Every structure is written in C-alpha cells, then in structure tokens.
Amino acid sequence: MNFEFPALPYAYDALEPHIDKLTMEIHHTKHHKAYFDKFVAAIQGTESESKSLEEIFSTISKAPLAVRNNGGGLYNHSLFWQILSPNGGGLPTGKLAEAIDLKFGSFEDFKTKFNDAAANRFGSGWAWLSVKADKSLCVCSSANQDNPLMDVHDCPGKPILGLDVWEHAYYLKYQNRRPDYINAFWNLVNWEKVSDNYQEAMK
C-alpha cells in the first residue's frame, strides 16, 4: 500500500482568524481521515493498491464510486492543506505571476474568475487553478470530490491551487456566507507552494 494519511503542516489553530481551530480539527481528523480510510478499504486487494492516485484518476470513470469519491477526497484535501499557510497571502511572483497575467490579464482578474468559480459551484465541490496539457492555466470547479486529474472532468489538467467549498470547510465560522470564506482564503494562500506546484506541472 503506497498511501499514508498526511499530517497537517501547521497547528489546528494556525490559520485563525480566517479558518477557526475547531473547523480545521474536524475537517482534518474526521472528514479527511474518513476519505482516507474508505479509500484504502475500497482499493484493498485490487490492482489499484500498486498505483499512484494520478494513475487511478486517469481511468476513474471505470472505477467504483467509492474509489472516485474517497480517492478524490484524499487527494484534494492533501493538496488543500499544503497550499494554506499561517504566513500566506500576498501575491504570486516569478513564472507563476507571469503566467497568471498572460492568461487572465492581471492577478485581480484571475482572483475574480476563481472567486466566481468557487461561489457559483452549486452544492458541494471545489474551485481549481490548473495547468492544462498545453501548459496554459485554467480556472474551473468540480462537484463533490472530483478534480481535474480525473478522466471525467470537463477541464482536465494538473491542479496547483484548490479551494474546498463543501460546507464542512467553513460552516462553523461563516454559516451560509460562502463569499466571506472565499475572501478569507486569499489571506492564507501559500504562493511559494503554489509556485512549486506550477513548476512541477510545467515539466
């Protein structure tokens, strides 16, 4: 088995006041852990045990729903924790900043497009910034625990930034005010990690 449940790279209260301690603790130890446990159970004794998540996602349309939902939940949250930081915020720099300006016109225009994707995702899901096969950037959203690596996604690519807009990610603090949560997210983005993800996706 190649899969391990990832620890948070910071304390549960490290993202306050933007994301509260209780939400982070429940989100990580209950929701994320449940996805991990159910995914491991779903692939036990199958050929997927020896594959990476990306390999599994490339043919996810042929996989049981338990693998799709829980594998997505494992991957998406693992990425999400990494692109958040108590020292986050600010603006991207370097090649990533140049790529954002080239694709969207400006960082503010990108932010508006991303916010719209997150706010307008009906029900539960995610907003993404991804690198497409042609190495251009793409903003999109997905339902439930789907992501752009999956062969069922209408905007395929390699995710480098993601925002969880399931209610469990924000409801204790923000209730039904999803736009307030989305705005708070930008104070936490670890642009150094997102830039690393971008460089890796460009290889």
Backbone as numpy.savetxt, mean C-alpha at the origin, in Angstrom:
# Nx Ny Nz CAx CAy CAz Cx Cy Cz
8.55 -22.60 3.68 7.70 -21.40 3.68 8.58 -20.16 3.68
8.38 -19.28 2.68 9.22 -18.08 2.52 8.67 -16.86 3.26
7.54 -17.00 3.93 6.83 -15.82 4.41 6.96 -15.66 5.93
7.22 -14.42 6.34 7.29 -14.07 7.75 6.42 -12.85 7.99
5.86 -12.77 9.20 5.05 -11.62 9.54 5.96 -10.46 9.92
5.87 -9.33 9.22 6.82 -8.23 9.44 6.47 -7.39 10.67
7.49 -7.05 11.42 7.33 -6.13 12.55 7.21 -4.71 12.02
6.58 -3.85 12.80 6.56 -2.43 12.44 7.96 -1.84 12.61
8.36 -0.91 11.76 9.68 -0.28 11.89 9.70 0.89 12.88
8.64 1.03 13.67 8.52 2.12 14.65 7.50 1.68 15.70
7.39 2.44 16.77 6.44 2.12 17.84 5.01 2.42 17.39
4.05 1.80 18.06 2.65 1.99 17.68 2.18 3.44 17.83
2.79 4.17 18.75 2.39 5.56 18.96 3.23 6.56 18.17
4.14 6.06 17.34 5.11 6.93 16.67 4.50 7.84 15.62
3.33 7.48 15.11 2.72 8.26 14.03 1.68 9.25 14.53
1.51 9.33 15.84 0.58 10.32 16.40 1.11 11.73 16.16
0.25 12.71 15.99 -1.22 12.67 16.12 -1.95 12.26 14.85
-1.22 11.98 13.79 -1.86 11.75 12.49 -2.57 10.40 12.44
-1.94 9.37 12.98 -2.58 8.06 13.14 -2.35 7.64 14.59
-3.43 7.34 15.28 -3.33 7.11 16.72 -2.79 5.72 17.05
-2.28 5.60 18.27 -1.65 4.36 18.75 -2.59 3.17 18.68
-3.83 3.32 19.15 -4.76 2.19 19.19 -5.06 1.68 17.79
-5.28 2.60 16.85 -5.51 2.18 15.47 -4.33 1.40 14.93
-3.12 1.89 15.16 -1.93 1.20 14.65 -1.78 -0.17 15.28
-2.03 -0.27 16.56 -1.87 -1.55 17.25 -2.88 -2.57 16.75
-4.14 -2.17 16.63 -5.17 -3.08 16.12 -4.90 -3.43 14.65
-4.54 -2.43 13.89 -4.31 -2.61 12.46 -3.20 -3.63 12.21
-2.11 -3.51 12.96 -0.96 -4.39 12.76 -1.17 -5.77 13.39
-1.55 -5.81 14.66 -1.60 -7.09 15.39 -2.85 -7.90 15.12
-3.93 -7.26 14.69 -5.17 -7.97 14.42 -5.43 -8.13 12.92
-5.55 -7.01 12.21 -5.89 -7.09 10.78 -4.75 -7.67 9.95
-3.58 -7.06 10.04 -2.45 -7.53 9.23 -2.08 -8.97 9.61
-2.05 -9.25 10.89 -1.68 -10.60 11.35 -2.70 -11.63 10.87
-3.97 -11.26 10.84 -4.99 -12.19 10.36 -4.80 -12.49 8.88
-4.47 -11.47 8.08 -4.19 -11.71 6.66 -3.02 -12.66 6.51
-1.98 -12.44 7.28 -0.80 -13.31 7.22 -1.16 -14.75 7.55
-1.82 -14.94 8.69 -2.16 -16.29 9.14 -3.05 -17.01 8.13
-4.04 -16.31 7.60 -4.97 -16.94 6.66 -4.30 -17.21 5.31
-3.37 -16.34 4.92 -2.64 -16.58 3.68 -1.76 -17.82 3.81
-1.03 -17.93 4.90 -0.17 -19.10 5.12 -1.00 -20.37 5.12
-2.16 -20.33 5.77 -3.03 -21.51 5.78 -3.55 -21.84 4.39
-3.83 -20.80 3.60 -4.41 -21.01 2.27 -3.43 -21.63 1.28
-2.14 -21.36 1.45 -1.16 -21.89 0.50 -0.44 -23.13 1.02
-0.72 -23.51 2.25 -0.03 -24.66 2.84 -0.28 -25.91 2.00
0.82 -26.59 1.66 0.73 -27.81 0.89 0.53 -27.60 -0.60
0.62 -26.36 -1.07 0.49 -26.07 -2.50 1.82 -25.59 -3.06
1.89 -25.48 -4.38 3.12 -25.01 -5.01 3.42 -23.55 -4.70
2.41 -22.81 -4.25 2.62 -21.40 -3.90 3.55 -21.23 -2.72
3.74 -22.28 -1.93 4.63 -22.18 -0.77 6.05 -21.80 -1.19
6.45 -22.18 -2.39 7.82 -21.92 -2.84 7.92 -20.69 -3.74
6.81 -19.95 -3.92 6.81 -18.79 -4.79 6.86 -17.50 -3.97
7.28 -16.41 -4.61 7.20 -15.08 -4.00 5.78 -14.55 -4.15
5.46 -13.53 -3.39 4.14 -12.91 -3.53 3.93 -12.38 -4.94
4.97 -11.78 -5.51 4.83 -11.24 -6.87 4.53 -12.36 -7.88
5.16 -13.49 -7.71 4.89 -14.63 -8.60 3.46 -15.12 -8.42
3.01 -15.17 -7.19 1.64 -15.59 -6.92 0.64 -14.62 -7.53
0.92 -13.32 -7.38 0.00 -12.30 -7.89 -0.08 -12.31 -9.42
0.99 -12.74 -10.08 1.01 -12.70 -11.55 -0.01 -13.65 -12.17
-0.48 -14.63 -11.40 -1.53 -15.54 -11.88 -2.66 -15.64 -10.85
-2.91 -14.54 -10.15 -3.88 -14.57 -9.05 -5.30 -14.85 -9.53
-5.59 -14.57 -10.79 -6.93 -14.83 -11.32 -7.27 -16.32 -11.30
-6.24 -17.17 -11.22 -6.45 -18.62 -11.19 -6.40 -19.18 -9.77
-6.12 -18.31 -8.79 -5.94 -18.76 -7.42 -7.25 -18.70 -6.64
-7.36 -19.46 -5.56 -8.53 -19.34 -4.68 -8.65 -17.93 -4.12
-9.88 -17.53 -3.83 -10.12 -16.19 -3.32 -9.39 -15.95 -2.01
-9.21 -16.97 -1.20 -8.50 -16.81 0.07 -7.05 -16.41 -0.14
-6.45 -16.90 -1.21 -5.07 -16.53 -1.53 -5.02 -15.09 -2.02
-5.96 -14.74 -2.86 -6.00 -13.37 -3.41 -6.22 -12.34 -2.30
-7.24 -12.55 -1.48 -7.57 -11.57 -0.45 -6.50 -11.48 0.63
-6.05 -12.61 1.12 -5.11 -12.60 2.24 -3.67 -12.35 1.80
-3.31 -12.82 0.62 -1.99 -12.48 0.08 -1.89 -11.00 -0.20
-2.97 -10.43 -0.75 -3.00 -8.99 -0.96 -2.91 -8.23 0.34
-3.65 -8.68 1.34 -3.60 -8.03 2.64 -2.22 -8.07 3.26
-1.53 -9.19 3.10 -0.15 -9.31 3.61 0.77 -8.34 2.89
0.76 -8.36 1.58 1.67 -7.51 0.79 1.37 -6.02 0.98
0.09 -5.66 0.86 -0.28 -4.25 0.89 0.09 -3.59 2.20
-0.19 -4.26 3.31 0.14 -3.68 4.61 1.65 -3.63 4.83
2.36 -4.65 4.38 3.83 -4.65 4.53 4.44 -3.45 3.83
3.93 -3.12 2.63 4.39 -1.93 1.92 3.97 -0.66 2.65
2.74 -0.62 3.12 2.19 0.56 3.78 3.02 0.96 5.00
3.36 0.00 5.85 4.16 0.34 7.04 5.50 0.94 6.65
6.08 0.45 5.58 7.42 0.90 5.19 7.44 2.31 4.63
6.34 2.74 4.03 6.34 4.08 3.43 5.79 5.14 4.38
5.56 4.75 5.64 5.19 5.70 6.68 6.37 5.90 7.62
6.48 7.10 8.17 7.57 7.38 9.11 7.16 8.53 10.02
7.54 8.45 11.31 7.30 9.59 12.20 8.06 10.83 11.78
9.07 10.65 10.93 9.86 11.77 10.41 9.53 12.05 8.95
8.34 11.62 8.52 7.97 11.76 7.13 7.41 13.13 6.79
6.81 13.19 5.63 6.27 14.45 5.15 7.21 15.12 4.18
6.94 16.35 3.86 7.78 17.08 2.93 7.50 16.69 1.50
8.55 16.72 0.69 8.42 16.51 -0.75 9.40 15.45 -1.23
9.07 14.74 -2.29 10.06 13.84 -2.90 11.18 14.64 -3.53
12.30 13.98 -3.73 13.46 14.63 -4.34 14.03 13.73 -5.43
15.02 14.24 -6.13 15.77 13.44 -7.08 14.95 12.92 -8.24
15.28 11.70 -8.68 14.66 11.10 -9.86 13.16 10.92 -9.69
12.72 10.60 -8.48 11.29 10.43 -8.25 10.55 11.75 -8.44
11.08 12.82 -7.88 10.46 14.14 -8.04 10.38 14.53 -9.52
11.45 14.24 -10.25 11.46 14.55 -11.68 10.39 13.75 -12.42
10.25 12.47 -12.06 9.27 11.61 -12.72 7.85 12.06 -12.42
7.61 12.50 -11.18 6.28 12.99 -10.79 5.94 14.25 -11.58
6.91 15.17 -11.67 6.68 16.40 -12.43 6.42 16.10 -13.91
7.18 15.16 -14.46 7.03 14.80 -15.86 5.66 14.21 -16.15
5.19 13.34 -15.26 3.93 12.65 -15.49 2.72 13.51 -15.15
2.78 14.22 -14.03 1.59 14.89 -13.50 1.63 16.41 -13.60
2.76 16.97 -13.96 2.89 18.42 -14.10 3.51 19.09 -12.90
3.17 18.61 -11.71 3.72 19.15 -10.47 3.38 18.19 -9.34
4.05 18.35 -8.21 3.74 17.53 -7.06 2.32 17.78 -6.59
1.87 19.02 -6.60 0.52 19.34 -6.15 -0.53 18.68 -7.05
-0.28 18.65 -8.35 -1.21 17.99 -9.26 -1.24 16.48 -9.01
-0.06 15.89 -8.75 -0.01 14.47 -8.39 -0.79 14.21 -7.11
-0.56 15.06 -6.11 -1.24 14.89 -4.81 -2.75 14.96 -4.97
-3.24 15.87 -5.78 -4.67 15.99 -6.03 -5.21 14.72 -6.67
-4.49 14.20 -7.65 -4.93 12.98 -8.35 -4.94 11.79 -7.39
-3.91 11.70 -6.56 -3.83 10.60 -5.60 -4.95 10.71 -4.56
-5.16 11.93 -4.05 -6.23 12.15 -3.07 -7.59 11.77 -3.64
-7.81 12.12 -4.91 -9.08 11.78 -5.56 -9.25 10.26 -5.66
-8.16 9.57 -6.01 -8.21 8.11 -6.11 -8.55 7.48 -4.77
-7.97 8.04 -3.70 -8.22 7.51 -2.36 -9.62 7.85 -1.86
-10.04 9.08 -2.07 -11.33 9.53 -1.55 -12.50 8.91 -2.31
-12.31 8.66 -3.59 -13.42 8.19 -4.43 -13.47 6.67 -4.58
-12.55 5.96 -3.94 -12.62 4.51 -3.93 -13.83 4.10 -3.10
-14.86 3.56 -3.74 -16.09 3.21 -3.04 -15.84 1.99 -2.15
-16.25 2.11 -0.89 -16.06 1.01 0.04 -14.60 0.86 0.43
-14.17 -0.37 0.63 -12.81 -0.63 1.11 -11.84 -0.78 -0.04
-10.60 -0.36 0.17 -9.59 -0.51 -0.87 -8.34 0.29 -0.60
-7.60 0.57 -1.67 -6.30 1.23 -1.59 -6.15 2.22 -2.74
-5.33 3.24 -2.50 -4.86 4.12 -3.57 -3.37 3.84 -3.78
-2.92 3.95 -5.03 -1.56 3.54 -5.38 -0.86 4.56 -6.27
0.44 4.66 -6.08 1.34 5.22 -7.08 2.22 4.06 -7.52
2.19 3.76 -8.81 2.90 2.60 -9.33 3.77 2.98 -10.52
4.74 2.12 -10.79 5.56 2.22 -11.99 5.06 1.17 -12.98
4.63 1.61 -14.15 4.09 0.71 -15.16 5.23 0.03 -15.92
4.87 -0.89 -16.78 5.86 -1.64 -17.55 6.72 -0.74 -18.43
6.13 0.37 -18.90 6.89 1.30 -19.75 7.71 2.30 -18.92
7.75 2.08 -17.59 8.53 2.87 -16.62 7.91 4.24 -16.32
6.71 4.47 -16.78 6.01 5.70 -16.41 5.24 5.48 -15.11
4.86 6.58 -14.46 4.12 6.51 -13.22 2.62 6.45 -13.49
1.88 5.88 -12.55 0.45 5.76 -12.67 -0.20 5.86 -11.30
-1.25 6.65 -11.18 -2.07 6.70 -9.96 -3.37 5.96 -10.24
-3.74 5.08 -9.32 -4.99 4.34 -9.47 -5.44 3.88 -8.09
-6.56 3.18 -8.06 -7.02 2.58 -6.81 -7.46 1.16 -7.08
-7.65 0.40 -6.01 -8.12 -0.97 -6.16 -9.06 -1.30 -5.02
-9.95 -2.23 -5.27 -10.92 -2.64 -4.26 -10.32 -3.67 -3.32
-10.84 -3.69 -2.11 -10.49 -4.72 -1.13 -8.98 -4.80 -0.93
-8.37 -5.98 -1.09 -6.92 -6.10 -0.93 -6.22 -6.37 -2.25
-6.85 -6.03 -3.35 -6.17 -6.14 -4.65 -5.07 -5.09 -4.75
-4.12 -5.31 -5.66 -3.06 -4.33 -5.91 -2.61 -4.44 -7.36
-1.83 -3.46 -7.84 -1.46 -3.43 -9.26 -0.56 -4.57 -9.73
0.00 -5.36 -8.81 0.80 -6.51 -9.22 -0.07 -7.68 -9.69
-1.33 -7.65 -9.35 -2.22 -8.76 -9.66 -2.69 -8.72 -11.11
-2.81 -9.89 -11.72 -3.21 -9.93 -13.12 -4.68 -9.60 -13.33
-5.39 -9.28 -12.26 -6.79 -8.86 -12.37 -6.93 -7.34 -12.37
-5.82 -6.63 -12.17 -5.89 -5.18 -12.00 -5.92 -4.45 -13.34
-6.73 -3.37 -13.40 -6.86 -2.64 -14.67 -5.77 -1.60 -14.88
-4.87 -1.44 -13.90 -3.75 -0.51 -14.04 -2.50 -1.22 -13.52
-2.00 -2.22 -14.26 -0.90 -3.03 -13.77 0.39 -2.25 -13.61
1.17 -2.62 -12.60 2.44 -1.97 -12.36 3.04 -2.44 -11.05
4.14 -1.80 -10.67 4.83 -2.10 -9.42 4.52 -0.99 -8.42
3.78 -1.27 -7.36 3.43 -0.22 -6.40 4.67 0.30 -5.66
4.76 1.63 -5.55 5.85 2.22 -4.78 5.33 3.04 -3.60
4.04 3.38 -3.64 3.38 4.14 -2.57 1.93 3.68 -2.51
1.44 3.39 -1.32 0.06 2.96 -1.18 -0.58 3.55 0.05
-1.88 3.78 -0.03 -2.64 4.29 1.11 -3.84 3.38 1.35
-3.94 2.86 2.56 -5.05 2.01 2.97 -6.26 2.88 3.28
-7.35 2.68 2.55 -8.57 3.43 2.84 -9.70 2.52 3.31
-9.35 1.35 3.84 -10.32 0.58 4.59 -10.66 1.37 5.86
-11.90 1.27 6.32 -12.29 2.03 7.51 -11.47 1.65 8.74
-11.00 0.41 8.82 -10.22 0.03 10.01 -8.90 0.81 10.10
-8.49 1.44 9.00 -7.24 2.20 9.00 -7.39 3.58 9.64
-8.63 4.04 9.78 -8.79 5.43 10.22 -10.01 5.71 11.08
-10.93 4.76 11.25 -12.23 5.09 11.80 -12.19 5.52 13.26
-11.31 4.96 14.06 -11.27 5.32 15.48 -10.98 6.81 15.68
-10.15 7.36 14.83 -9.77 8.78 14.96 -10.60 9.69 14.07
-10.85 9.26 12.85 -11.46 10.14 11.86 -12.93 9.84 11.56
-13.46 8.74 12.13 -14.83 8.32 11.84 -15.08 8.28 10.32
-16.06 8.99 9.83 -16.36 8.94 8.39 -15.62 10.00 7.58
-14.66 10.67 8.21 -13.95 11.78 7.54 -12.71 11.26 6.80
-12.95 10.45 5.79 -11.82 9.90 5.04 -10.91 10.98 4.47
-11.43 12.07 3.91 -10.53 13.11 3.38 -9.57 13.68 4.43
-9.99 13.78 5.69 -9.09 14.27 6.73 -7.95 13.29 6.96
-8.26 12.02 6.95 -7.24 10.98 7.08 -6.26 11.01 5.90
-6.81 11.18 4.70 -5.95 11.25 3.51 -5.00 12.44 3.61
-5.50 13.58 4.03 -4.64 14.76 4.18 -3.57 14.54 5.24
-3.93 13.86 6.34 -2.96 13.59 7.40 -1.85 12.66 6.92
-2.19 11.77 6.02 -1.23 10.79 5.48 0.02 11.47 4.92
-0.13 12.62 4.29 1.01 13.27 3.65 2.04 13.76 4.67
1.66 13.89 5.93 2.61 14.26 6.97 3.51 13.10 7.39
3.20 11.91 6.90 3.90 10.71 7.34 4.66 9.99 6.23
4.50 10.43 4.99 5.12 9.69 3.88 6.64 9.73 3.98
7.24 8.56 3.94 8.69 8.40 3.97 9.20 8.43 2.52
9.49 9.64 2.05 9.85 9.79 0.64 11.17 9.11 0.29
12.03 8.95 1.28 13.28 8.24 1.02 12.99 6.78 0.65
12.07 6.16 1.39 11.70 4.78 1.09 10.95 4.69 -0.24
10.05 5.64 -0.49 9.32 5.63 -1.77 10.31 5.79 -2.93
11.31 6.63 -2.75 12.34 6.80 -3.79 13.12 5.50 -4.00
13.42 4.81 -2.91 14.08 3.50 -3.03 13.21 2.53 -3.81
11.92 2.53 -3.51 10.98 1.67 -4.23 10.95 2.02 -5.71
11.01 3.32 -6.00 10.99 3.78 -7.38 12.25 3.30 -8.13
13.39 3.46 -7.51 14.65 3.04 -8.14 14.64 1.54 -8.40
14.09 0.78 -7.45 14.03 -0.67 -7.61 13.09 -1.04 -8.76
11.96 -0.34 -8.85 10.99 -0.64 -9.89 11.49 -0.27 -11.28
12.44 0.65 -11.34 12.97 1.12 -12.62 14.06 0.19 -13.18
14.48 -0.76 -12.40 15.56 -1.65 -12.87 15.05 -2.60 -13.95
